[in-house]
Amino acid sequence: MDFNDTPAEAEFRAEARDWLASQAPKREPGQSYEVRRGDDALVPHAKEWQAKKFEAGFAGINLPKEYGGRGATRIEQIIFGQEEATFVTPPTIFGISHGMVVPTLLAYATEEQKQKFVPATLKGDEVWCQLFSEPGGGSDLAGLRTRSERDGDEWTINGQKIWTSGAHYADRGVLVTRSDAGVEKHKGLTYFFLDMKSPGIDIRPIKQISGASNFNEVFFADVRIPDSQRLGKEGEGWRVALTTLMNERVETGVRPAPDFDDIFALARNLPIEDGPAIADEAIREQLADWYIQTQGVKLTRLRTMTALSRGQQPGPENSIAKVVTSSKRQRIAHFGMDLMDMGGMMRNRDATPMQALFQDAMLDSPGNRIAAGTDEILRNVIGERVLGLPREIRVDKDKPFSDLAALEK
């Protein structure tokens, strides 16, 4: 594993850092953007920032130039993300659009569709959502029940999705449906993209404890989709969905603040009974644990970057980063609030240390442990695909989905 940038990568990193420094202030520990994640005002801010990146050649860095990209490598895309995280910029609303939908479109869409949607998405004119999860399916995507029935050159969609991030401001979405209940559950799925303003779509934001509504319930009542918007072959939606999900694993290894640097800065500057918090042995011991976890995640990501630098595909190790960082963020948020004592209950950004970063994260972080794969699912991935442990017994193997659905009644 090589920890160093190649000369070309170092040159690109310097270029990215110089451009970012000309556009945004450097982030200090505990500092965040003026608009919070989940605020309605974030959408125009995020679109404006995305347009700037596109015009400067920093959107879709690893994508072909004919689709609006830079034609560089994926590792350079990651390098830009690393540098961008050190500046105060709007929280992104394009993680799904760029990290998951665009790679799926490039793999399965027609050339005309690629030319139409990919550049517009990279520029920020098109925002996409991912219509996968369902109320009765949990983390079992192949257990979905939203139905698609073919009628000539169109399909009729009926069903419900849930926890759909950004559906309330998305222009388009990618959708997995069940087109054949008479075969094994992984084999009867068909994948589409659609306009989120289509007749028959009912989007209902879910109010979170933080006061924001980042995700939604989405209902489909006789929604019509042309067959030209099918991605992949009929009944092979699982294969297309895996393309989306594998890109999701790479994109979601990095979690929002607070991280080690933030809790370390708080402990250094916050006075408690006997002096600064960092002077307390128990607090230093906890900080040391988080530092070790942070370094472990950093090295795991460097393994991914090494693979990408060599032209290889990253493996399932990214599941490790997601499991560790999601739970660590939640624990750091609680710990930071405990250090503030009674002040931990305040959420006023002007009156609370570090602009209420820990309070916001405490309300937001439980969702991070569910989104992009629950802790339990990711531990299965780690156990089976990283450690080589025996797979869990599947009682649904080789059984038609209709039989499984009947057993639940």
N, C-alpha and C positions, 0 to 999 in steps of 0.2 A: 504494500500500500504506500503510495507516494503522497506526502503531505504538502508538497510544493506545487505551485502553479507552473505550467510550462511557460517559456518566454512569451508565446502568443496569448496564453491565458492571463499572464501578468499584465501584458499590454492592454488587453481588453478590460481587466479589472480597474486599471488606472483611468481608462477612458470613461468607464461607467461612473467611477467615484467622482471624477471631475465634473461630469455632467450633472450628477445628483447634487453636488455641492453648489452648483449654479442655480438650482431650482428649489431647494428645500433646506431648512436648517438641520444641523447635525442633532441626532437624538441623544439626550442625556438620560441617565437612569430615571425611570419613573415618568418620563415625559411622553405625552400622547398627542394625537392630532386633535384639533379643536372640536371636531364633530365625532361623536361616539358611534361605534358600530351599532346598527339598528335604528339610528335616527333617520327620519325621512330626508333630511337635508344632505345626508351622505351621498345619495345617488348622483346629483349634479357635480359634487366635488370629485367623486371617484371617476366620473366620465371625463371631466376636464383634465385630470391628471393622466388618465389613460391616453387621451388624445395627444398630450404633450409627449408621452413616451413613444407613441406611434410615429409622430412626425420626426422624432430624433433617432428613430431606428432601434428603439429598445423594447418593442412589443413583438412577440412571436420571434424572438431572437433565433431560435433553432429551426424555424419554419422556412420553406422555400420562398425566394423573393417574389415568384409569380403569384403568391397568395398574400403578399403584404409583409412577409417576414424578412429577416436579415440574412438568412442562408448560412447561419453560423452553427455551432454545435450545441447540444443540450447542456453540456457542462457550462458553457458561457451563459445560458439562460439561468442556471442555478447561481452562477457567480453574481449576475446582476441582482438576483433576489437576495443574496447575502448582503450585498452592499446597500440595496434599497432599505433593508431592515434597520440599518444604522442611521437613517434619516427620518424626519417627521413628515410622513406622507399620509394621504387618506387611506383608511382601511379599505382593502379591495372588495369589490363586488363581482370580480371577474374570475375568481378561482375556479368555479365550475366551467365557465365559458371557455377559458383559455387552457386550463389544465386537463379537462376531461372531454368536453364536447368537441373542440377543434381537432384533437387527435383522432376522435371517432369519425368525424366528418371526412378527414383526410384519408382514412382507411376505407370508408364504405360509401361516401356520397359520390354522385356523378361529377364530372368535371365542371359542368355548368353550375351545380350547387356549390362546389368548392369556391369557384370564382365569385359567386354572389355573396356567400355568407362568411367565409373565413376572413377576408380583409375588413369587412364591416365589423366583425366581432373583435378583431385585434385592435381596431381603432376605438372601440367602445360604443359604437352606434347600435350594436345588437347585444343584448344581455340574455343569457340562457339559464334555464334551471334544469334540474335533473329529477324526473318524475319516476322514481324507483320504489321507495318504501311504501308499505301499506299497513293499515291498522292491524290486520290479522296475521301479517307475515313476520313482524319483528325484523331480525337480521337475516331471515331466510328469504332472499330475493326471489328464488325460484318457486316459492310458495305463493306468489302473487295471484290475485283473482280478477284484476281489471281485464275485461273481455274485449277482444277485437274480432269483429265478424266481417268477412269480405262481401262486398256487394258490387260486382263488376270491377270498375277501376277505382273504387273507393272502399274505405273501411269505416265501420261504425264502432265507436268506443264507448263503453259504459263501465263505471267503477269509481274507485276512490284511491287517491294517494295521500300520504301524510308526511309531515316533517320536510316539506319541500322548501328548501332555503331559497329566498328571493323570488318566489313565484309571483308575489304581488307587484314586483316591478320588472319582471322578466318579459322580454319581447317574444321569446321562443323557448321551447323545451324539448328535451329528448325523453322518450316514453317507452317503457317495456310493458307489453300486454300478453295475455294468454289467448292464443288463437286456436289452440287445440287441447282440450282437456282429456282426450282419449289416449294420450301418450305420456311417458314419464315426464315429471314436472319440468326438468331442464330442457326437454326437447320440443315443448309445445308453445314456445314464446316467440313473439315477433316484435321488432324494435322500429320505432318511428321517430321523426321530429315533426313538430307542429307549431302553429301560431298560437300563442297564449291568449289571444283575443278571439279565438274561434267560438262560434255560437255553441252553447251547451257546456262551457267551462265555467265553473263556479269556484272562485278562489276565496278562502276564508282564513285571514291571518290568525295565528295562535298567539295570544297574549302571554308573554313570559314574565317571570317574577321580577326581571330587571325593568319592566315597563315597556321594553321593545317588543317588536314582532318580526323576528328574523325569518321565521319559517311558517308554513301554512298547511291547511288541508286543501286539497284540490279535488273537486267532484266532476265527473264526466257523465253527461246525459245525452246520449245519441250524438256524440261529437263525430263529425265527418272529416276524415283525413284521406287525401288522394294517395293511391298506391305509389305514386312517384316520390312520396316522402317516407317510404319504407327504407330503412338502412339494413343491408344484409338480406339474405333469403328468408322467405316465409318459413316460420318454424325454427329459425336459427338465431333467434334474438339473444339467446344465452351467450353465444360466441361474441356477438357485438357488445353485449353488456360487459363481458370480461375485458374487452379493450378499454372501455370506459373506466372500469374499476381498477385495472392495473395502473392506469395513469393517475387515478385518484390516490393510490397508495404512495406514489412518488411525490405528489403535490402536497400531501397533508402531514408530512413529517415535521414541519415547523409549526409551532403553536404561537398564538399571540402572547404578548407580555401579560403578567410579570414573569421574568425568568430569574436566574441566579443573580445577574448583575443588579436587578432591581431590588431584590430582598437584601442583598449585601449592602447596597447604598443606604437603604432604610435603616438597617441595623447599625451602620456606622454613624448616622446622623441623628438617630432618635434617642433621646435621654430616657432612662428608666430610673428605678429607685437608687441604684448604686453607680450611676454613670451611664456612658453610652451602652446601648444594648449589646454591641459586639464584644464588650468586655466580659459578658456572662458566659461561663463555660458551656452550659447547656445549649445556649443559642449558637455558639461557635461550632459545637458538635453537629447541630442540625444543618448549619450552613455548609459544613464540610461534606455531609451526605449529599446535599444538592449539588455541590461543586463536582463531586465524583460522578453523579448521574449525568450532569451537563457535559462533562468531558466524554463519558461513554457514548452519549448520543452524537456528539461532535465526531467522534472517531467512526461511528457507524455510518454517518452521512459521508465522511471522507471515503469510506469503502464504496459507497454508491457513486461518488464523483470519480473515483479511480476507474470503476467499471465503465462509466460513461466516457471517460477520457480515452479509454482503450477501444471504444466502439462497441462495448458489450451492453447487454440489457441488465438493469438493476434487478436484484433478486427480491425475495420476500423479507429481507432484513429491514426494510422501511417500516414494517409493522412494529418492530421493536421501538423505533423512535416515536411512533405515534402513541403506543401504550405508555411509555415512560413520560413523555412530555405532557400528555393530557392530565395524567394523575398528579404529576409534579406541580403543574400550574395550579391545580385546585388546592393542593396542600400549601403551596407558597402563599396563595391568596388568604387562606384562613390564618396562617402564621403571621402574616403582615398585619392583619386586623387585630390579632391578639396582642401584638407588640404595641399597638396604638392604644390599648386599654379601652376606655370609654369612647375615645375618639374614633375607634374602629367602626362605630355605628353611623358615623356621619358619611354622607356621600356628596357633599358640596365640593366641587372641584377646586374652588378658590380657598376653602378653609381646611382642607384635608391634605396631609402629606402626599406628595407624588400624584396630585390631581385625582385622588380617589381611585387610583389604578387597582389597588387590591380589592376595594369594595366592588368595583365593576366586575372584576374577574371572578370574585366569589359567586356572583349571581349568574355569570355566563359560563363558567368552566364546567359545570355538570353536563351541559349539552355537548361539549367537546369530547366527552368520553363516550358519547353515543354516535355522533356524526362521523361518517367515513369509516364505520366499523366499530362495534362495541369492544370494550376491553376483552370480553369473553371470546368473541369471534377472532380477534387478533391473536389472542394467546393460543387458540387452536391452530391458526396459521403458523405461528412461531414453533409450536410443538411438532406439527406434522411436516412442515416444509423447511424449517431451519434445523431443528433438532433431530428430525427423522423418526419421531415417535409413531406408534401405530395409529392409524386413522380411527376416528370414532365410528361405532357401529351405526349404519344407516338402515332403518326399518322401512324407508320409503323407496329403496333402490329397486329399479325395474318395475315399479308399480305405476299404472296410469294415474294421473292427477285426479281424475274423476272418482276413482276408488278411495283415494286419500281424503278428498273432500266429503265423500259420503260417510266415512268413518267418524268425522268430526260432528256430524249431526246427531 
